[in-house]
Amino acid sequence: AAAARESPRRIIARARMTRTSEIADSFAAVVRDRGDAPLLLAPSEHRVCSARHLDATAHALARAFQALGLAAGHLIVASTGNVAALPALVLAALRCGLPVMPVDRSTPTAELLT
């Protein structure tokens, strides 16, 4: 018999983050010490991102999460793929205490909602 799939509600319940992330906390030192230095190279996007740029993007995403009413118990399902914005998305989620579940871009929406 095939193993039963775990419901999204159970995944969300297990994924609740109870404290801030050390990664998110430590990133402030990177911004302070090397804020304008190149930190992320994305040649396929023809982009070079600094820590300050990633930090600003992460803050904007965190504000958007809050404006959407996302809070503890919610799960961010990301089908972004390997893009330069992904580290900022993860950083924003960590700052907000929201777990991120990356999914393949080809995953049908119906499958995500079951």
Residue pairs with C-beta under 8 A, 6 or more apart in sequence:
5 114
8 75
8 112
8 113
8 114
11 75
11 101
12 73
12 74
12 75
12 99
13 73
15 75
15 99
15 101
16 72
16 73
16 99
17 72
17 94
17 97
17 98
17 99
18 97
19 97
20 94
20 95
20 97
21 94
21 95
23 91
23 94
24 91
24 94
24 95
27 51
27 55
27 91
30 39
30 51
31 51
31 52
31 55
34 51
35 50
35 51
35 52
35 55
36 50
36 51
36 52
37 50
37 51
38 48
38 49
38 50
39 49
39 50
39 51
39 54
40 47
40 48
40 49
40 54
40 84
40 87
41 47
41 48
42 48
42 49
42 83
42 84
45 83
45 84
47 84
49 84
54 87
54 88
54 91
55 88
55 91
57 85
57 88
57 92
58 88
58 89
58 91
58 92
58 95
59 92
60 92
61 88
61 89
61 92
61 93
62 92
62 95
62 96
65 76
65 92
65 93
65 96
65 98
66 96
70 76
70 96
70 98
71 96
71 97
71 98
72 97
72 98
74 98
75 98
75 99
75 100
75 101
76 89
76 93
76 98
76 99
76 100
76 101
77 100
77 101
77 103
77 112
78 86
78 89
78 100
78 101
78 102
78 103
79 102
79 103
79 104
79 105
79 107
80 86
80 89
80 102
80 105
81 105
89 100
90 100
93 99
93 100
103 112
